[in-house]
Amino acid sequence: MDSADINLLALDFSPSSFLKNEQNGQSWSNHSVAPKQGIIPSKMEIGNHTMVTEFVILGLTDHPTLCSIFFLVFLGIYVATILGNISIITLIHRSPQLHTPMYLFLSHLAFVDIGYSSSVTPIMIVSFLEVRTTIPVAGCIVQLGSDVIFGTAECFLLAAMAYDRYVAICSPLLYSTYMSPRVCVILLIASYLGGCVNASSFIGCLLSLTFCGPNKINHFFCDLPPLVKLSCTHVYVAEISPAISAGSIIVITLFTIIVSYLYILHSILKMCSTEGRSKAFSTCTSHLTAVTLFYGTVTFVYVIPKSSYSPDHIKVVSVFYTVVIPMLNPLIYSLRNKEVKEAMRKLMTKIHQSF
């Protein structure tokens, strides 16, 4: 028997000895004698981790009374969003006087708002009814991808609408050339393609993460920042890459909008006619309102450092740009728009006469 075996036999394996060692903060690894070859080391316990197959959506609140109230409120908002945006699309399609580039972009903005809201709102509404709302990992990927696609497409569409207003006010004689059907189609394709490219960045970062621990998402949908917090792998690239991607798109599209409106403002101030100024301002007001609401909330979530605010603040702001703004856009673009009001009046008259 060698000396290592003698030392091993000399150890006290009695329950009282183990209890004493635990109380003294000691463990098997603290002994001077290492276990012999063939004994499994404690670091192999990492193999016991189980991969996450689904996530739990914590939602906005777990208070029963608030859940009942929020269910009714957000269900009403979602129904209003769908009906309002479908009405805009139908009105533009059925009204020949609205077959212009500006309203073409507006109809696609309404379609994007339907997709944007539908990618998030249904699961949030369900979370108010269920004690425990779960979503599989694949479902989470699909939800994140669709949310980013429609959100990014909205950024590009708002920029395209600003460019359209710039051409209409600053170069009205060249409007049919600069905003030809071919140019409009290119701008629309670029909007949706940009959404797909940005979504691939987000999904790629999500697929690079490993989830082997907590699976509770402190949000009402699968957004990347709360998912990154649940990852058990190195997440620096996953944190910085989407921020760069989303930040670049926000900067580029917002720069386009700002430059367009600076030229528009310069042209309006040179107008001699008060009526012309008033018409130009009214044309741009609705778009500027939509831009301010959307970019203000999106910038708060994806560009400002996360240490500046709490997860609850993120939830509240996210409600605005994913749920509330898609409902407001049809109202913003129709309430003060004389052409839309007139087209609506004619369409309602036709419907009434058909009966």
Order of alpha helices (4+ residues) and beta strands (2+ residues): alpha-alpha-beta-alpha-alpha-alpha-beta-alpha-alpha-alpha-beta-alpha-alpha-alpha-alpha-alpha-alpha
